[in-house]
Amino acid sequence: MNFDDIQDDSDIFSLLMYGYVPKKAGRGKPVEKPVRVYRIELPNGNGPFNSDLPNAHEIYEEISKPEPGFDCSHLARLNHEQMGVTEEEFQEAHGPAAYACEDLKALRKWFPDPARDYLAQYGARVVVYEVPAGAHLAKIGHGEVLIARNECRRVETLDLKA
């Protein structure tokens, strides 16, 4: 571990949570053709982990029971390794960012039934965004993506059981 790699609080968090500091490279790539992404949002427009839900991360860990053969315990660590760009770098280059999923199957993997049931109690819905050609998207891995919210258009809202 090279402590010179630590540049800010998010690096310290990554070191404590995942045991390493993520690579800092890349900025996300513009998409060639429009794509749709799927994001869980609460009524305030925020995702579950920045919506002031009490102990959101701990609750997610407690209620998320992955489908057989899907190891979600290391997804966040794996994603930091695969993304090649930090959320802060992406936002600096493209404005406010949001996490989403490439399809409903990926969303259901990240948020299994018990997690979606819990979030539904707080009014959460699946919001479908269209990422137009030329907008920026960073593929994180395991179906998760990072999008530039100001480049996307909200096109549909679905029930969490979609």
ABEGO torsion letter per residue (X at the ends): XBAAABABAAAAAAAAAAGBBBBBBEAEBBBABBBBBBBBBBAAGBBAAAAGBBGAAAAAAAABBBBBGBBAAAAAAAAAAAAGBBAAAAAAAAEBBBBBBABAAAAAAABBAAAAAAAAAAGBBBBBBBBBBGBBBBBAEGGBBBBBAAABBBABBBBAAX
